[in-house]
Amino acid sequence: MEPTTQAGIRIRFFFPKCPLALRVNCRWADRLDILSAVATEDPEAFLGHPVNAFKLMKRLNTEWGELESLVLSDTSHAFISNLTIRRQHFPNDEDQSGAAKALTRLLDTYRLDTDSFSSGELPGLSQSSPRSSLSVSDCFDLGKVAYSEADYYHTELWMTQALKQLDAGGPGEDQASVAVDAVAVDAVTILDYLSFSVYQQGALEAALDFTRRLLALDPVHQRANGNLKYFEFQLAKRRPAGERGETRGERGETRGEGQSRLFCRYYDNNRHPMYVIGPVKQEDEWDRPLILRYHDIVSDTEIERVKELAKPRLRRATISNPVTGVLEPAHYRISKSAWLGAFEHPVVDRINQRIEDITGLDVSTAEELQVKLTGTFIHIKNTQKH
């Protein structure tokens, strides 16, 4: 967070020397100060909220770029060199896109609705956790990222949320907002994305409805007028209603009859001496193949120690290029990983031994303890190799 704090100071120093049109944008620095104050108070808690993380990346990438363009229009100031130096410490387009995809994955993984997600009210967060809400522009940007990946289902979700908030007047910016004054996202643009995304999912009637709403706002919209004729023609020769396909409630429903055979229990691994008195909590995640989850087997103190050991080693996940064989980053792998050996610290050795005691597996044939930073949360896993 240090570069953002220094950037606010430098911007405030620069703008009083510029024309009035630029000085007006000094409030960007004021908002950046507010963000820095909130985030630096407890960076881990602030960035642990996925909405905060996404908005911070967007501000320091997209919105900072807009401000930078404004400043660069006046090349008579040495401030420009400082501006460029600061920019190299900020997130780039790939980081922002990765954060957007991470939010969408969380939406699916925890089956959240875009309303609660947009408000920043996520399950598992304490009331004291710093939180932000997604603005109309944020929801629109999330929809655009999904659209660029030809993910029309999530394009529809985010664009629908953007339109809903726009119709309601849009949520007020939270105290950490640092958005640069920019052209507002308008209903016509959102409806244009919506009509095409639902059409790609086979929902011709919905596509037609969105197109008609668009034309009510902009009757001379060239693409919409063409789409209107095309959708009406396709609908006339298509089968009756029922072509919409899967809905959000149907997506990801994979548990069938096996779900009734899944249980939770206290487990001592055949009366293992370490767990006869204090058995662990074991949960059936799936029955075929058998997948088990163990709860509360690592203490908060141990978790913090593992994170401290891993942070200096975190590296971006890579794949092997099939042509050159060289390890290189991939856009669909945005996580960072680190590996910790049992010999490096007693807490790592203790966790490995606990895994052996509970599962009966021999971790000497497994990978070292892996710590993965997914962009919004850290989790620990131990992978058994066969």
N, C-alpha and C positions, 0 to 999 in steps of 0.2 A: 504493500500500500504506500510505501515511501515515495515512489515516483509520482503518484497521483497528488500527494500533498504538496510536493515541490512544484509540480506543474501548475497547481492553483495559484501559488505565490507568484510564479513567473508571469502567468497570464495577467494577474492583477497589476503587476509592475509594468507590463507592456501596453495594455489597452489605454491608460490615461494619456499616452503619447500619440494615440492614433485618432483619426477622424471620429466624429460622433457615431457614425454607423457601426464602427468597430467597438467603441466604448460601451455601447449598449450591451454587447455580448459579454461584458465583464461579469454579468450575473452567472454565466456558466461557471466561472471560477468560484463564485460564492456557493453554488450548489455542489461543486466538487469538494469544497471544504466540508460541507455537511456530510457528504458521503464518506470522506476520509475519517471524520470524527467518529461516525457510527461504526465503520468497518475496522478501524485500528483499535477500537476499544476491546474487541474480541474477534480477531480475524477468522478464527476457526469456526466460531458460532455463526458469524455473518455469512461466510462462504459455504457453510454446511447447509444453508437453505438454498435449494437449486434455483429458485426464482431470483434470489439476490445475485448468485453467481452469473446467471445468464445476463441480467440487466447490467452488471458491472462490466462484463466483456463487451456488451453492445455499446455501452457508453464510451469505453476506452478504445474501441475499434471504429465502429461506424460513425458515432457522433463526434468523436475526437477528430476523425478524418475530415468531417464537414467544417469543424472549427479551424483545422489546419489549413484547409483550402482558403478560408476567409483571410487568415493571417498572411498566407503566402501571396495574396493579391497585392500586398504592399511589401516590396522587396528591399526597402531602405533601412531595415532594422536588423541588428545583429541577433535579435531574439530568435530569428528563424533557425539558426544553427542549434540553439538550445532546444527548440521545439523538436527538431529532427532527432536529436540525441535522446530525448525523453520518449519519443514514439517507439523506439526499438525495444523498450521494456514493456510495452503494452501488448494486449492480445491482438492477434491478426484475424483475417477472415476465416481461416480454418478453425481457430479456437472458438470463435463465435458460432460457427456452423455446428461444431461438435457439441457445444453447450446446448444449442437448440435441439439437436437430435437426442441428447441425454434427457431433456425435459419431456420429450415425446415418449421416450422409452419408459420413464417413470410413470407417465400418464397411463400407459398400457399395463405395466407391471403391477401397479397397485390399483388398477381399475378406478382411477379417479375421473371425475367429470371436470370439464374445462372451467366451469364456474368456480369451483372451490380452488382449483389450481391457480386460476387467474387472481384470486383474492389473496393467495399466499397462505391459505389455511390448509396445511398439509398434515396428515396423521403422523404422530410420533414426535412432533415438535413441541417443546415446552412453551408456555405462554410468554416467557421472558426472551425467547429466541428472536433476534432481529429479523424482520420479514418485510418483503416488498410485495406490491401487487403488479400484475401485468397490465400495461396500458393497451389501448387500441392498437397503437403502433407496434408494441411488443408481440401481441397476438398475430398481427398481420405478418410480421417478420418470421415468426415460427411457422406460419402457414406457407410462406414463400420458400423456406428451407425444405419443407416437406414436398412442395410442388417441384422444386429443382431436382428432387430425387424420384420424381414420378410417383410419389406416395400420395395419391389423391384422397384416400380415406382420411389421413391426418390433415391434409390441406383443407378438406371440408370442415373438420372439427375446429381448427384454429380460425379459419376465416368466418365460420358461423359465430364463434365467440367474439371476434373482432367486430362483426356487424352488430351483434347484440349489444355490446358495450357502446358502440357508436350511436345506435338508436336510443340508448338510455342516457346519452350525454357523456359517456366515457368516465372511468374512475378517476378521481383526483390523484395527482402524483403524490407519492409518499415523500417523507422528509428527506430521503436520500436521493431524490431525483436530481439528475444532472443533465437532463435531455437538452440538446441544442435546439433552438427554435428552428423548426424545419416545416416543410409543406405538410399539412395534415393528411393523414390517410383518409380518402373519401369513400363513400358508399359505392360509387360507380366502380371503382377499382376492385373493391372487395367482391362485389357481385359478379364482376367479370371472372375472377378466379373461381368463385363458387360455382357458377354455371358450368364451367368447363370441367371442374373436378368431379361434380356429381354426374355429369354426362359420361366421363371416363369410367364411372362405376356402374353405368347402365341405367341410371335414373333419369330417363328422358323427361318425364313430367316435372320433376324437381328442377332440371336444367332449364326447362321452358319457363317455369315460374320465376326463377332468378333472372332470366333474360328479360322477361316482361317488366320486372321491377326495375332493372337497370334502364330500360328504354323509357320508363316513366320519369326517370330522373334526367336522362340524356337521350332524347328522341333521335338525335342524328349520329349516335355512336355507330360507326361503320361496321365493326366486327359483330356487335350485338344484333344489328339488323340482319346481317347475313346468317348468323346463328339461329335467329328466330325462324326464318324460313326453313332452314335445314332441320331444326328440331321438330317443327310442325310436320314436315314431310316424313321424317323417320317415324314419328309417333303414329301417323296415319296408317302406316303399313306394318306396325309392330303388334305383337300379341297384347292382350289386355294387361291391366295392372298386375303387379306381383313380380316385376322384373328387378326390383331394387337390389336384391342380393342380400348379403349378410349385413347385420346391424352390429352396433358396438356390443350389445348384450350377448350376441351369438359368437363374437370373435373370442378366441382363446378358451372356449368351453371344451376342455378335453377330458375332464373327470367324468366318468360314467358310473357304472354300478360299483366300481372299485372304491369309490369315495366312501361308501357305507362301511368299508372294512378298515378304515384308517383310524388309528387311536393314538392317545398320548398316555405315557406311563412314567413311573419312576424306575430307573434301571441301574443295576449294580454289577452288570457283566458277570453273571454267575457267582455272585457274592465275592467280588474282588475285595481284598482287604481295605483298599482305599475308599470303597463306596458302599460298604455294608451299612454303615451308620448314616452316611449322607449320600444316598443315590442321586444320580443326575436325572434331569428331565429329558425324556426321549419322545420324539414326535414322528409318526409315520407321515412322510410327505407323499409317498406313492407305494403301491404294493407290488407291481410288476413292471419293471424291475424294482426291487426294494430300495427305497431312498429314505434315509433317516436324518432327522435334524436333532442336534443336541443343544439345549438352551442353557445359558449362563454358566458355561464351563471356563470362561476366561474373565478375570476380574477387570474392573475399570482401570485399576492401577497397572495391571499387566498390559492392557490395551494401549495405554498412554506410552508405556516404555517401548513397546514394539513400534509404535508410530514414530517415536523419537529416533529409534535406531534406523528406521526405514527411510525417513524423509530425505536425508542427504543422498540416498542411492536411487531414488525414483527416476526411472527412465521411460521414455515413450515406448509403448509396445510396437513391435515391428513384425514384418512378414518376410519370408524369403522370396526374392524375385525369381519367378520360374525360369527366366531367361539367363540372368547373370549370376543367380545364386547369392546375390548381395542382400543383406538385411536392410530393409527400408521401411519407413512409416507408411501406413495406409489410412485413407480417410475414414474407413469404417472401424478402425481401432484407435480410439482416442484415449484409452486408459494409460496409466503409468504403473510400472511394477518394480518391486525390489524383492530380493531373496535374502533370507537370514538363516545362517547355519547355527546349529545347536551350540557349537563351540564359541560363538561370538558373545553370548550373554546368558547368564543363568536363567533368565525368564524365558528365553527361546527354548532352552533345553527342558525347562519345566513344562511348557506347553506341549512339546513333542511327546514327553513321557506321559502326560495326561491323555493325549490322543491314543497312545498305545494301550494304556490301562482301560480306557472306556471302550474302544473298538476292538481290541485284540489284534490290530494290524501292526506290522513291523515298519516303522517309519524310516528305518535305515535304507529301505529300498525306494523311498519316495523322494520327490523333489524337496528342496529346502523350503522352509516356511515362506510362503509368498504373501506379500502385502501389496494390494492393488488399490490405486487411486483412480476411481472411475470418473472424476470430474466434479462429483457432488458428494459422494460418500466414500469412506474407506472401509474395506472389509478384509478379513483374513481367511485364507483357505489353504489346506494342505492336500496336494494331489498325489494319489497313490499310482505308481507306475507298475504295470504288469509285463 
